[in-house]
Amino acid sequence: MQVSLTPRAFEDLKNLDEEVSDEFFDILQKLEDEGMSIKEVSLWEDNRGELLFRLKIKEDKTDHRGFSDIEDGKAVVYNVFHRDEGYENSVKKEVESRIE
């Protein structure tokens, strides 16, 4: 499956430690190779009731998430953030604004 990052998701990754971004890119490569059925992908419901794919990056001291969806047959990643921040309403609204 082809995977792409929105410009804002790419900016999110640039602002993370190199170790975290490397781990995230490893997950994206796995996603490209194996598709959405990998163990790091699960469904998540946003504030509007829309289902998104949640990417879980949890290795060593890393605990980050990314949200994506399928557009035109490819996975599009909208954002990347630390888990502690990711489930606050402000982050949920930010995710939603990136999708619209």
C-alpha positions in Angstrom: 0.0 0.0 0.0 1.3 3.4 -0.9 1.7 5.8 2.1 2.0 9.6 2.1 2.3 12.3 4.7 0.4 15.6 4.5 2.7 18.6 4.7 1.6 19.2 8.3 2.3 15.6 9.3 5.8 16.0 7.8 6.3 19.1 9.9 5.2 17.1 13.0 7.8 14.5 12.3 10.5 17.2 11.8 9.8 18.5 15.2 10.3 15.1 16.9 13.5 13.5 18.1 15.4 11.6 15.4 14.8 8.3 17.2 11.1 8.9 17.2 10.9 9.9 13.6 13.1 6.9 12.6 10.7 4.6 14.4 7.7 6.2 12.8 9.3 5.8 9.3 9.9 2.1 10.1 6.2 1.8 10.8 5.3 3.5 7.6 7.6 1.2 5.7 5.9 -1.8 7.3 2.5 -0.3 6.4 3.6 0.0 2.8 4.9 -3.5 2.8 2.1 -5.3 4.6 -0.9 -2.9 4.5 -3.4 -1.8 7.1 -3.6 -5.1 8.9 -0.3 -4.6 10.8 -0.5 -4.7 14.6 0.4 -1.1 14.9 -2.8 0.0 13.2 -6.2 0.2 14.9 -9.5 2.1 14.3 -10.2 5.3 16.3 -13.4 7.4 16.3 -13.0 11.2 16.1 -15.4 13.8 17.7 -17.6 13.7 14.6 -18.1 10.0 14.7 -15.8 9.4 11.7 -13.4 6.4 11.9 -9.7 7.0 11.3 -6.8 4.7 11.4 -4.5 5.2 14.4 -0.8 4.3 14.1 0.8 3.3 17.3 4.5 3.9 17.6 5.7 2.4 20.9 9.3 1.4 21.0 11.7 1.7 23.9 11.1 5.3 25.3 8.8 6.3 22.4 5.0 6.5 22.8 3.6 8.4 19.8 0.5 8.2 17.6 -0.4 9.2 14.1 -3.8 9.3 12.5 -4.4 8.4 8.9 -7.1 7.4 6.4 -7.4 5.8 3.0 -7.7 8.3 0.1 -7.6 7.1 -3.5 -6.3 3.7 -2.4 -3.3 5.0 -0.3 -2.8 5.7 3.3 -2.5 9.4 4.1 -1.0 10.3 7.5 -2.5 13.5 8.9 -0.5 14.0 12.1 2.0 12.6 14.6 2.1 13.4 18.3 3.0 12.1 21.7 0.4 9.9 23.2 0.1 12.1 26.3 -1.1 14.9 24.1 -3.1 13.0 21.6 -6.3 12.4 23.3 -7.1 15.9 24.5 -10.0 17.6 22.8 -7.7 20.3 21.3 -5.7 17.6 19.5 -8.8 15.8 18.3 -10.1 19.1 16.8 -6.7 19.7 15.2 -6.8 16.2 13.6 -10.3 16.9 12.3 -9.3 20.3 10.9 -6.4 18.6 9.0 -8.8 16.2 7.4 -11.5 18.6 6.2 
